[in-house]
C-alpha cells in the first residue's frame, strides 16, 4: 500500500480548481463536437475533449495522493454546454469553443504563476 502524503490544502484546492475547469471544458467540447458538421473539425474537437479527460484523471490522482478528494464540480466558462447546443453554424460553435479553451488556458497560466513550488509544474 502506498503512503499518502500529508495534505497540502492550498495545492489540493488549486488542483481541484483546475479539475473543475477541465470538467466544464470537456462538456463544452462534447457539445461542440455534436453540433459541428465538418467531420475533420469534429475529430479534432474530440481530441481536445480527450485531453481534458486525461488532465482530469491525472490531476485527480495527484489530489488523492496529497490526501484530498478530487472534485466533481464544474466551473463557469465563457460559454457552457447549453449555449453551445443552441448555436446554429460551425463558425459560431468554433468561436464559442475557442473562448472556453482560452479561458481554461488562462486559468492554467494563472495557476502556474501563483504556485511557488514545483509540483504543479510537473503535472
ZAVEX-444581 format. One record per residue (C-alpha): residue in three letters; chain; x, y, z. Coordinates in steps of 0.1 Angstrom, whole numbers, padded with zeros to 4 digits. Each point is the difference from the previous one (the first is absolute). Example, Ala and Ser with C-alpha at 12.3 -4.5 7.8 and 13.67 -1.06 7.14 Angstrom:
// ZAVEX-444581
R   r c    c1    c2    c3
R ala A  0123 -0045  0078
R ser A  0014  0034 -0007
This chain:
// ZAVEX-444581
R   r c    c1    c2    c3
R unk A  0000  0000  0000
R unk A  0014  0034 -0010
R unk A  0005  0026  0027
R unk A -0023  0031 -0003
R unk A  0018  0033  0002
R unk A -0011  0026  0026
R unk A -0027  0021 -0015
R unk A  0011  0033 -0015
R unk A -0033  0019  0002
R unk A  0009  0029 -0023
R unk A  0014 -0023 -0027
R unk A -0030 -0024  0002
R unk A -0023  0030 -0003
R unk A  0019  0012 -0030
R unk A  0000 -0034 -0017
R unk A -0037 -0004  0006
R unk A -0006  0034 -0015
R unk A  0018 -0012 -0031
R unk A -0020 -0032  0000
R unk A -0032  0020  0001
R unk A  0011  0021 -0030
R unk A  0009 -0031 -0019
R unk A -0033 -0017  0008
R unk A -0019  0030 -0014
R unk A  0023  0002 -0030
R unk A -0006 -0037 -0008
R unk A -0038  0007  0001
R unk A  0004  0029 -0025
R unk A  0022 -0022 -0023
R unk A -0026 -0028  0001
R unk A -0028  0024 -0008
R unk A  0021  0017 -0028
R unk A  0009 -0033 -0016
R unk A -0037 -0010 -0001
R unk A -0008  0033 -0018
R unk A  0028  0002 -0025
R unk A -0008 -0013 -0035
R unk A  0037 -0002 -0013
R unk A  0013 -0034  0008
R unk A  0036  0010  0003
R unk A -0008  0028  0025
R unk A -0022 -0024  0019
R unk A  0029 -0024  0003
R unk A  0024  0027  0012
R unk A -0025  0012  0026
R unk A -0003 -0036  0013
R unk A  0038  0000  0003
R unk A -0002  0032  0021
R unk A -0027 -0016  0021
R unk A  0022 -0030  0006
R unk A  0028  0023  0011
R unk A -0024  0015  0026
R unk A -0008 -0035  0013
R unk A  0036 -0010  0002
R unk A  0007  0032  0021
R unk A -0030 -0007  0022
R unk A  0013 -0035  0007
R unk A  0036  0010  0006
R unk A -0010  0030  0023
R unk A -0025 -0022  0019
R unk A  0028 -0025  0007
R unk A  0022  0027  0013
R unk A -0027  0014  0022
R unk A -0006 -0035  0014
R unk A  0038 -0005  0006
R unk A  0000  0032  0019
R unk A -0028 -0013  0023
R unk A -0027  0021 -0016
R unk A -0033 -0009 -0018
R unk A -0002  0008 -0037
R unk A -0029  0023 -0008
R unk A -0029 -0008 -0023
R unk A -0009  0037 -0003
R unk A  0001  0019 -0032
R unk A  0011  0037 -0003
R unk A -0018  0025 -0021
R unk A  0018  0007 -0033
R unk A -0005  0026 -0027
R unk A -0029 -0022 -0012
R unk A -0016 -0032  0012
R unk A -0013 -0032 -0016
R unk A -0036  0013 -0003
R unk A  0012  0032 -0018
R unk A  0021 -0020 -0025
R unk A -0029 -0023 -0008
R unk A -0021  0031 -0009
R unk A  0025  0013 -0026
R unk A -0010 -0004 -0036
R unk A  0031 -0003 -0021
R unk A  0036 -0014  0002
R unk A  0016  0034  0002
R unk A -0021  0010  0031
R unk A  0008 -0033  0016
R unk A  0037  0003 -0007
R unk A  0000  0035  0014
R unk A -0017 -0010  0032
R unk A  0024 -0030  0004
R unk A  0030  0023 -0006
R unk A -0012  0023  0028
R unk A -0004 -0029  0024
R unk A  0034 -0014 -0009
R unk A  0016  0034  0005
R unk A -0017  0003  0034
R unk A  0015 -0034  0011
R unk A  0034  0009 -0014
R unk A -0001  0033  0020
R unk A -0009 -0019  0032
R unk A  0029 -0024 -0004
R unk A  0023  0029 -0007
R unk A -0011  0018  0032
R unk A  0003 -0032  0020
R unk A  0036 -0005 -0012
R unk A  0008  0036  0008
R unk A -0015 -0002  0035
R unk A  0018 -0031  0011
R unk A  0034  0006  0015
R unk A  0009 -0038  0002
R unk A  0006 -0024 -0028
R unk A -0028 -0026  0004
R unk A -0025  0017 -0023
R unk A  0026  0006 -0027
R unk A  0006 -0038 -0001
R unk A -0037 -0007 -0006
